[in-house]
Amino acid sequence: MKVLLVEDNALTRYTIKALLDRLGHQVVAEAEDGAGAVKYLAEFKPDVVFLDLILPGRSGVEVLEDLRNVDPKVRVVVITAVEQEEVDRSLVDKGIHAILRKPFSYEDFKTLMKGLA
């Protein structure tokens, strides 16, 4: 599976990329902000976007709307440490496929990826 990774924290990006590599997936691009996310989505056409909710400049929710304008069908996994039911409902209403809560275990991550396959 081709993955676009949108996360401003370098350590989190490294960790997720390593897990994806270990599970046989390919990170085709990494972005630290929404502008990069939109650019790379259009350029690389990934199967899945991992999108952090808290990004510099614009929130992940705003970036999600931009991504949907570029590719309404791309699968999106939101990465967040925030646990709020209202936010979760809003994200589901916007068509995300899953929420990956930080911190997460390898088993949680593996289960998530199996669900996307």
N, C-alpha and C positions, 0 to 999 in steps of 0.2 A: 504494500500500500504506500502511495506517495503522500507525504505529510508536510504541511507548512506549520512551522512552530513560531507562535507569536507570544513572546515572553520577554519582559525587560530585565529580569534577573538572570545574569549569566550562569550562575550555578544551577538554577532550576532548568534553564535551557539545556545545559550540558547533561544533567541527569536524565531528562526526558529523552533527549537525543540518544544517549547511551542505551536506555531501555528499549527504545524503538529499534535501534540497530540490533540489539540482542534478540529481539523478537522477529527479525527479518524484514522490517519496514525501512523505507528510505525517507530521510528528511531532505526534501528538495530545496528548502530555503528556510532561513531563520530571520525573523524581524523583531525589533525591539519596540516598535510603535505601530500605530494604526496606518500611517502612510505607507510604511514598508509592507504591512500585511496586505493592503489592497493591491499594491504594485506586484507583489510576488504571487498573489492569487491569480491575477490576470496573466502573468508571465509563465508560471509553472503548472497551473491547473492541477493542484493536488486533489487527492481523493478526500482528505480530511484536513481540517485546520484545528490545531490546538491553540486556543485563544485565552490569554490571561484577562481577567476582568479589570485589573488595575494597571493601567498603562500610562506613560507620560503623555500629556497633551489632551487625549480623548479617552473616555472610558471604553472598556471592552464592549459594553452594550452599544455604544455609538458606532464602534468599529464593526460590530456584528451587522448592523444595518448597512454599512458601506459594503461589506463582503457580500451580503445578500443582493445588493444592486449589481455586483459584478457577476456572481454565480448563485442564483437562488437555490440551487440544488446541492451545493457543497455541504458535506457533513461537518458540523462544528462541535468540538468538545471544549467546554469552558473550563479553565483552570482557575481555581480560587480557594482562598482560605476563609472567605466570607460564608457564613451559614445563616441565611435569611430566607424564610419560606416565600416571602413576597418577591424577592429577587429571583429565586428559583422558578416560581410560577411565570414571571415575566420572561425569563429566558426560554422556558419551554414553549410559551406562547409565540416566541420569535423563531421557533423551529430548531433549537439546538438538539443534538443527539444525546449528549451526556454531560455530566458535571464531574470533574476530577477535583476532589478536595485535597488541598495541601494541609498537612503532610499526608502522603499516600505510601502504601507499601507496594512492593513488586507484585504481589499477588493481586492487589486491587487493580494495578495497571494492566496486568496480563488479562484479567477478567474483562476489563473495559475494552481492550483491543480485540478480544474474541467476539464481543458483542458488536463490534463495528465491521467485522469481516463478512 
